[in-house]
């Protein structure tokens, strides 16, 4: 009889240990998913920033080119003007 009680106690201990291990595994998986999401968010921010920088550079080049053309055209007009 004592042997049966001891075996039953060991089984309950093992079941509790298994339940705790499952909880710990679920928590590790949750944290891993959070970290993956953070990495994805940071990667997206970097990519979007690079695209924004590239677009900003393109817009600046267009504005600069337009400004230069306008300035050159204005100076050519001014050179032939008596004023």
Buried (B, 14 or more C-beta within 10 A) or exposed (E): EEEEEEEEEEEEEEEEEEEEEEEEEEEEEEEEEEEEEEEEEEEEEEEEEEEEEEEEEEEEEEEEEEEEEEEEEEEEEEEEEEE
